[in-house]
């Protein structure tokens, strides 16, 4: 079933335009009063004394094209239905409403529908006495032998450069020539991990897990090739290799464009990889990472490079009043500021104990092996990172054990060291809670308390600071019965059984008293074990088998 946030598909584009106009920070946009079928957004401060710039196309590429209307960029944008070119009539009305004696330039992405509708509108406008020129952006290099390359994110760079020239009062011939020069100096390539979700239609699951499509079109068209990887280094290397054939050794402007579905975290990784690549040394101006020409919610991105000269650089740096534009900046240099550090001199002497080493190794390897399962379980009731959090702590301890850098023959010291390491490498609340428990238990052991009672005390301290209690659907529901069984002198098989029963009880609880699960309703929790309790169950089961 299609999932798309909207009221009525028929009115989606018009309602989105209205929302864009209500939220523009410059208060400089208007929609022409031509009815619901002709969707034309214009500069409300436009006076026709300069060359008018008009662009547009199908909707779904926001902020293109409305977001680029404003002083220093477009005079008007013409919006079609989702991924459908606007009609000849719509384009023609845009021309006659913003074009003065200086003339008009149409900036069109190279797709058949756009070429035909904008082209015919231009010819009709000329018959009416208007001076109109048209350029076609064709920056997509994914298919190198394609005689009709597509226009993609590089279109935004052409808007900016042509908009600068028009704002300077240059003639139609000069604005057109500069726009055409920018087109010839621009190259783009995109990659996607999934296609876009078109309103009212089923989602296309063409891209298989673990792969991506190089050169997927901004309307979801199949890519030029499928890469059997989602690794950031490998993908960027492939894209940069193709872009390098178009860059020469000239300084570059680099546009890092989100196609709609990439998180900011992923876009930051992308930025790092591109700027560390061979073309990174040539980047003088960086635009983004930002969403400029999207493809609805497509999980992907594109890279556009423009070979710079003085005029292009001045044009890209000029200020504009267009909500969708992102400011061009010089890439920053990575600097590490001097920092104070705590004196963490070891307060223990590493020692060996084969039995303890075997138990610790089993515990760590169990948590590492369960990483994916724990993440999947946590995704149902939390934020999906329990497995990764526990695995991070386990890897740190396993490494220390293999390096023989732990006081394995001094259990109290060992628990204190474990507590310190978990607080360092485990994020979120889990690391702190486990650190509290091990640290408090280690202190009691150092004071002569038996291990079972020391662990019970550590658990009590965890509850004191964490606030959770037995029956509130947390790891405590498995830890408490397991530690009680230890204190009663039961063997590890019985302890493991107690942990299992405690973990199982969490799947029957209809509410949680702590953690992110406490925000969920009963239906979301029904039948799902608490991830922390499940981890405790698995660890004690593995220890019992030793």
Number of C-alpha atoms within 10 A of each C-alpha: 7 11 12 12 10 14 9 11 15 10 12 16 21 18 15 15 17 12 11 17 19 12 10 16 12 12 16 18 24 17 18 16 10 11 9 10 14 21 24 27 26 23 22 17 13 17 12 16 15 23 31 30 30 30 27 27 28 21 26 27 25 21 19 25 27 30 23 28 32 26 21 24 29 31 33 32 26 27 30 24 20 20 18 15 24 25 23 18 16 21 32 20 18 24 27 14 14 22 25 17 14 20 21 30 28 25 27 23 24 21 18 11 16 25 19 15 20 28 21 17 23 24 16 16 20 13 10 10 11 19 20 24 19 20 19 21 26 24 27 26 25 24 16 11 8 10 8 14 19 22 22 28 34 30 28 22 26 27 25 26 26 33 29 27 24 28 19 13 14 16 16 23 14 15 26 25 14 19 27 18 15 25 21 14 18 28 28 28 25 26 28 28 26 23 27 26 20 21 18 14 11 11 15 12 12 13 16 12 12 11 16 26 25 24 25 26 23 29 20 20 11 17 20 16 14 18 18 13 15 15 12 14 16 12 18 19 15 12 21 18 13 17 21 14 10 17 20 12 11 15 20 25 26 31 28 26 24 28 27 22 21 18 11 12 8 16 19 13 12 20 19 14 18 22 16 13 16 14 21 19 14 19 22 18 22 22 21 20 20 20 25 29 26 28 29 23 18 24 20 28 30 26 26 26 27 28 23 23 13 7 12 22 19 12 18 25 15 14 16 20 18 25 19 21 25 18 15 19 14 11 15 7 6 6 6 6 6 6 5 6 6 5 6 6 6 9 8 13 12 17 13 15 14 10 11 16 18 14 15 18 19 20 21 23 17 20 26 21 12 19 21 17 18 25 20 18 22 22 14 17 23 19 13 18 20 26 23 20 23 26 24 21 24 26 17 17 23 20 13 14 21 11 10 15 16 23 20 22 17 19 17 25 23 21 25 22 22 23 24 18 18 25 20 14 19 22 17 12 13 19 21 21 21 22 25 26 23 28 25 25 31 28 18 19 22 17 11 11 16 13 18 19 18 25 27 22 21 24 22 19 19 23 17 12 11 16 11 19 18 17 16 21 31 25 25 25 28 32 26 20 22 28 24 18 20 21 17 12 12 13 11 19 15 17 27 27 19 24 32 24 17 28 29 20 19 28 18 15 18 18 21 22 16 15 16 12 22 17 14 15 13 15 10 14 22 15 15 20 25 30 28 23 26 26 26 24 25 19 21 25 21 19 19 16 10 9
